Amino acid sequence: MTSAPDHVQSPPSPEPEPESTNRLDGVSKLRIFAVIGVVVLFAEIAALQYTMVASAARQISPSFPGVGANISWMVIIFGLVGGATTPIFGKMSDLWGKRRMMLISGVSFAVGTLICALTSTWWLFLVGRGLEAVAISAPTVAYGLFRDILPRRYIPASIGVIATGLGMSALFAPLLGGWLLDAFGWRSLFWFLLIFVGVMVPLMMWVVPETTLRSNQRLDVAGALLLGCGVGLVLVYLSNGAVWGWGRWNSVAYLVGGLLLLAAFLAVERVVSSPIMDMKLLFSPKVLVVLAAATLGSMVVGIQGYSIPYMLQTPTEPQLHGQILKAALAGSGGQTLPPAMAPLFHTTFNSTLAYGLGATLLLYGLYSAVYSGGFGMLSGAGAGELSRKIGPRLPLIVAMAVFTVSTVLYAYFPHSKWQYGLFAAIFGIGFGAFYAACPNLMMEAVPARQQGISAGMLGVVNSLATSVGTGALTAFLRANPLKVKVSVTGIPEKLTGGYNVIPELNGFNGYQDGLLLAAACGALGLVVALLMRHGRAPATGGAISD
């Protein structure tokens, strides 16, 4: 028998599942819970800042004269950089260590936060926001860290806790952020966040062990650049299309450019020796169905997360009448209304304002966020444990059913304080179940050495779908501006004019259309979950992967 020539290489054999990953088997429960607590709090950094900072845009804008409507870029840039870097950090965590990459994201967040707290230059502020956004990768990397180091029985529930947190971003951030904003101004939000991450980085180094698992590959730099830039360009289009115009050539150019880069990424990854992610695995039925469910659920989250805060903070009809009357008495537009005529002053709006409570950021937290966050936190842990016992498919079914019901309630039922709280609590149950089910489903579908990048791809899908949902809602809102018609008893209507648009406020029809789109996504996601064959067996914490 002749041997094969030296220059002929046999195909590489698949990497076996790791025998040892520095798993905490045999340690005390106190040590395990300490590790879980520190990792989960660290992973909440990005969500914590979003809850505290995003709603403060109107207070931040005056500090940067001339920025105007471009203040929205402080939120957009966070999503763009986070969406583009999440899969890259996921892959690097497979190669170089998951705790290490989480710590690097924390240091980047700290540097960016310090810049935002100190600068009065707009472009430098955006640089700081971009550095902060790297921390969006922390939860997806944490999934893999837990898979590697926790005893198997703790993994499914812990995945649910990562997704919904320990209450910092859900319960305390709206209240603490509202208080800091009112008492000390917007820069205090960044100083608080800097202190928080400054405490969490040393705790992470001290309490949490590093996984010994490494993927025996080199980083595909070309693939990483194609993936990150492609995702970034698509997110630019989705984040700004409603303002720029969805069909305008200079808007569509971002979308086309991003899609071409992503197509090039798929082509390159099929031929390189060390792809960022195995394309056969990415397009396997198990992974694709999880990504489909994640897309539909994330659209619901994007629409609900954008619409409800704005609905709650919309002034009530008496409040808005008072603001318009005050402007008329002060001589807005060069015409002053004599004070004696105030009782004869009337306003008519083109939409109901029954959904508005005139809430501040603090009151939004009290009326809604604490309920959605609190129930989401409990639901996430419960759905994770349920996944361990009977499989993650059932929590996904519950999530999609609850998403559908809650968005229909928001769309059709009255909006008093207690109803907002009730609807938020119902939505929170679905939120926790959704973010516990999808990572557990993905974990059961991929081998350990692909965990970081697969979780990163799940994060990309979540970011893109959330942006699609938010963009669709924005289009609905722009088509339904809130308008007012002013009349004064005894003055002919032709002299007071017709309806005028009220800046930054929208009619209820726009919100209702968006919420009904979310309900449709939830219903379609429910169909996907019911038909799903994957996830019907108890979750193993990643012990079994085909």
N, C-alpha and C positions, 0 to 999 in steps of 0.2 A: 504494500500500500504506500503510495507516495503522499508526502505531506503537501499542504497548500503552500504556494509561494509566499515568501515573507511579506511581499507588498500587498497581499490580499488580506483584508481585515474582516474578521467575523463580525456579524452585527452585535452591538452591545446588548447584554442581557438586562432586563429591567431591574431597577434597584429594589432590593428586598425591604420589607418593612423593618424599621429599626428595632433592635432588641432592648436598647437602653437609651433613654433620653434625659437622664437626671430626674426621673419621676419621683415624686414625694411619697412613695409607698412606705408605710410603716411609721410615718411621723405623726405627731399629735394632731388632733382636730384643731387646736388653737393655732398651730403653725399653718395648717392648710387654710383656715379662715382668714388669717392675717395676710397670706399671699393673695387670696382672692380679693380681699378688701382693698389692698394697696393697688393691685393691677386695675381693678374696676374704677377706683377713684382716679387713677392716672389716665385711664381711657376716657374719662368724662371731661377732660380738659377742653376739647374742641366744642363739645355740646354745651358746656358751661359758658364759654365765651359767647357762643352764638345766641343763647337765650338772653344773656346780659347785654350784649353789644348791639345786635342787629336791630333791636327795637329802639335804640337810642340814636338812630341816624338823624332824626330831626334836631336833636340837641347838639350833635357833633357838627352838623353842617355850618353853623355860623362861625365856627372857629377856623374855617377854611374859605375865606371870601372868594367869590367867583365860581365856586364849585357847583352850586345850584343842584340841578337834577342829577349831576354826575356823582352825588353822594352815594347813590346806589352801588357804585363800584366798590365801596368798602365791603359790601356783602358779596357782590359778584366775584371779586378777585379771590375771596376766601374759598368759594365753591370751585372756581377754576383751578387754582393751584392744588387744592385738596383732591379734586377728582383726578387730576393728571398725575399726582405723585403717589396716590394710594396704591395702585398696582405695582409701581416701581419699588416702593418700600416693602410691599408684600414679598416681592421676589428677592430683594436684598435680605429680608429676614430669613428666607429659606437658605440663603448662601452664607450669611455672616452672623446670624444669631438674632433671635426675636427680641429678647430684652435689650440688646444693644441698639437695635433700630428704634425701639420705643424711646429709649433714653435720648437718642439723637433727635427724634421728633420733639421731645420735651425741651431740649436745649434750644432748638430752632424756635419753638413757641416762645420761650423766655426772651430771646433776643428780639424777636418781632414785637412782643408786648412792650418791652422797654422802649423801643423806637416809637411805638404808637402813643405811649404815655408822655413822651417828651417833645415830640416834633410838632411844629406848626406849619410844616411844608407838606402839601397835599401828596406829591409823588412819593415822598419818603414815608408818609403814613401808609400808602398803598404797599410799599415794599415791606413794611412791618406786618401788614395784614397777610401778605403772601407768605412770609416766614412763619407766622402763626398757623397758617393753613396746613402746614406739613403735619400737624398733630391730628388731622382728620384720619391719618393712616393708623393711629394707635389702636383703635378697637379691632380693626381687621387683623393686625399683627397679634393682638392679645388672644384672639381665637386660637391661633396656632400655638402660642406659648402655653395656654391652658391645655391644649391637646397633648403637648409634650411633657409637661411637668406635673399635672394633677393626677391623683388616682382616678381611674376610669369612671367610677361611679359618681364623682363630683363634676365631671366635665359638662354633661348636657345642661344641668341647672345653672352652672357657672356661666355658660355661653349666654343663657337668657339674662343673667344679671349684668353681663358686660353690655348687652344691647340696650338695656333700660336703666342701668346705673343704680347707684345707692341713694338717689334722691338729691344730690347736689344740683344737677342741672334741671331736674324736673320739679322739685319741690321748693328748694331754697333760692335758686338763681333768680326767678321772677320777683320774689319778695326782697331779697338782698339787693338785686340790681336796681329795683325801683327805689329803694331807700337810699342807696348810695348816689343814684342819679339826682334825686330830689335834694339831698342834703349837701353833697360835695361836688357835684358836676360830673361830666362824663369821663374825665381822666381818672377819677377814682376807681372806675370799673377796671381799667387796665392795671392800676397799681394793685388792686385786689387779686387779679388774675396772675400777676407776676409773683406775688407772695405765695399763692396757691401752688403754682408750678415749682417755685423755689423750695417748697416743703416736700412735694411729691417726688422730685428727682432723687434726692438723697434716700428717701424711704424706699424707692424702687431698687436702688443699688444695694441697700442694706438688707431688705426683707426677702426679695424675690430672687430665686436662683436663675441662672441662664440655662437654657436647653443645650444639650450637647449635640443635638441633631443638626447636621448640615447636608445640604444638597451638593453633590460632587460635580459642580458645574462652574463655568465662568459667567459673569454677567454679560448678557447680549446687549451691548451699549446701543447698537443701531436699532434693535427691536424696542428697547426702552424709550429711545427718543421718538420713534415713530408712534408708539402707543401713547406716550404722555402728550406729545404735541397734537396728535389726532383727537384725543379726548378733549384737550383744552380748546381747540378750535370749535368743535361741536358744541361745547358748553358755552362758548362766547355767543354763538348763534342762538341757542336756546334761551340764554339769559337776557338777550337784548333784542330778539326778533320783534317782540311786541312794540318796542319803542322805535326801532329803526325801520320796521316794516318787514314782515316775513318774506315778501316776494321781491324786495329790492335787491338789485344785483350785488351791491356791496355788502348786504347781509348774507345772501345766499353763498357768496364767495367763501365765507368762513365755514359754512356747512359743507360745501363741496370739497374744500381743501381738507377739512377734518376727515371726511369720509374717504378721500383718496389716500390720506396717510394711514388710516386704519386698514384699508384694503391692502396697502403696501406692507403693513405690519403682518397681516395674515399670510401674505405671499412669502415674506422673508422667513417667518417662523416655521414654515413647512420645509425649508431647505437648510437652515443653519444647524450646526451640530449640537448646540446647547440653547434651545429655544427658551424664551421666558416661560411659556406654558406649552405643554404638549397639546397640539391642535386636535389630536384624536380625543383627548380627554375633554377639551373645551367643548367640542361638538358632540360629545356622547349624550344619549337621551337623558340620563340622570342629571347631568349638569345643565343641559339646556332647559329642562322643565323647571328646575330651581330658578334659573335666571329669568324665565318667563314669568313665574309667580312673583319674583322680586320686582320685576318691572311694573307689573300691575299694582302691587301693593305700594310701591314707592310713589307712584303717581297719586294715589289716594293721600299718602302722607304729605306730599308736596302741596296739594290743593288745600287740604284741611289746615296744614301748618301756616299757610299764607293768609287764608281767608278769615279764619276765626279771630285772630288778634285784631285785624283791621275792622271786622264787623263790630267787635266789642268796643273798640276805641272810636267808632263813629259817634258823633254827638247825637243826643236825642233831639226830637223836633223842637221842644221848647228851648233847649240850649242853642240850637242852630238859629232859631228865630231871634233869640237874644243877641247872638253875635252879629247877625245881619242888621238888626235894629241899631246896635251900638255903632256899627260902621256908618249907618245912615245918619245918625245923630252927630257923628264926628266929622261928617262931610266927605265920606268916601266918594271918589269920582268927581269931586268938585261941587256936589249938590248936598246941601245940608238940610236935614229934616228938622223943623222946629220941634222942640221937646213937647209942646202941647199936642202935637199930632201923633205922638207915639201910640196912644190907644187905638188910633185909626189905621195903624200900620199892619199889614197882613202879608204873610208869606205862604206860598203854595209850592209844594215840591212834586217833582215828577215820579217820585217813588215813595213807598212807605219807609219810615225810619224806625219802625218798631224793633228792628234788629240791633239798633245802636244803644249803647249804655253810657257813652261818653267816658269810658274807663281810662284811667292812666295805666302805665306799665305795671305799677304795683297792684292796682285793682284788677287788671287782666290776670295777674298771678292768682289773686284771691278768688276770682269768679270762675276761672277756667283751668289755668295751667296746673294748679296744685292737684286738681282732680284727675286730669289726664295723666299727669306725671306720677301721682301716687298709685293710681290703679294700674298704670303701665308698669311701674316698678314691681308690684306684686304679681302681675300677670306674667311678666317676663321670667321671673324665677319659677313660678308655678308651671308655666308652659315648658320650661326647660326640664323640670323634673318629670312632667308628664311625657315628654319625649323619651326620657330614659326608660320609662315603664311600658309605654305602648307604642312609641314611635312619634316622630315630629310631624307626620302628615296631618294628624288630627288637630294639633294646635294651629296649623296653617289653615285648615278648614274653618276653625272658629274665628281666626283673624279676619279672613275674607268675608265671612258672614256678618261679623260685627262691623267691619268697615262699611259694608253696604247699608246696614240698618242705621248706623250713626250718621252717615252723610245724608240719608233721606230725612232723618229727624231734623238735622240742621236746615235742610232745604225747605221743609213744609210746615214745621211746627213753630209756635211762638218762641220768643227769645227773651224771657225774663231771666233774672239772675239765677234762680234755682234751676231753670231749664238748661241754661248754659252749663251749669255745673253737672247736671245729670248727663247731658249729651257728651260732655268731656270725659266723664267717668266711663261711659260705655265705649267711647272711642279708645280710651286708654287700655281697656282690656284687649281690644284688637291690636293696638300698637305693640304691647308687650308680647303677645302671642306671635305676631308676625316677625318681630326682630329676634325672637328666640328660635322660631321654627326654621327660617331660611339658613342661618349659619349651621345649625345642626344637620339639616338636610345636605348642605354642601360638604360638611365634614364627613358624613357617611358615604359620600360619592367619590372622594378623591384620596389618593395615598398621602401619607404624612409629609413626604418631601415636596409635595405640590400644595401644601396647605396654605402657605403664605400668599402665593400668587393667586390661588383660586379664591381665597377670601378677598384679595385685592380686586379681582375681576367682579366679584359680587358687589364690592363697594363702588366700582365704576358704574355698574348697572343702576345701583341705587341713586347715585349722583345724577346720572343722565335722566332717569325716569322722574326724579324729583323736579329737575329743571323743566322737563316736558310738561309736567302737571302744573307747575308754577307759571310757565309761559302760556299755557292754554287758559288758565284762570285770568292772567293779565289781559289776554286778548278779549275775553268776555267782559272784563271790567271796563276796558277802554271803549267798548261798544255800548256801555250803559253808564255814562257819567251821571252824577247827581246834579240836577238842575233846580233852580228856584225862580219863581215868578213873584215879583213884589207888586203889591197894590196898596193904595191908600184911599180910604173911603172919601168920596167927594172929588177925586181926581180921575179923569178919564183914563181907561186902561192903555190907550194908545200913547199916553204921555209917560206912563211908568214902564212900558216895554213888555216884552214876552219873557220866555224862560232864558236864564243865563246859567252857564256851567259853573259849579262850585269846584275850585281846584282841589285835587287830592282826595275827593270823596266820590263814591260810586253808588249807583242805585242797587237795590236788592236783586233785581233780575240778573245782573252780572254774577253776583255771588251764587245765586240759585243755579244758574247754568253750570258754573264750575263745580258745585257740589253734586249736581246730577251726573256730570261726567265722572266724578270720583265714585259715585254709586255704581255706575256702569262698569268701571274698572274693577271695583270690588266684586261685583256679580260675575264678571268674566274670570277673575282670579279664583272665585269659588268653584267655577266649573273646572278650571285647571287643577285645583287641589283635589276635587272629587275624582277626577280621572287619573290622577297621579298614582303610579304603581310603586314608586320609590318612597321610602319613609314609613312603611307600614309595620316594620319590625322595630322593636325597642332600640333606641339609640345606644351605640356602644362607646361613644366618646372617641370614635375614629379607629377602633381596634380592628374593624373589618372594612376593607375597601377592595373593590374589584378592580 
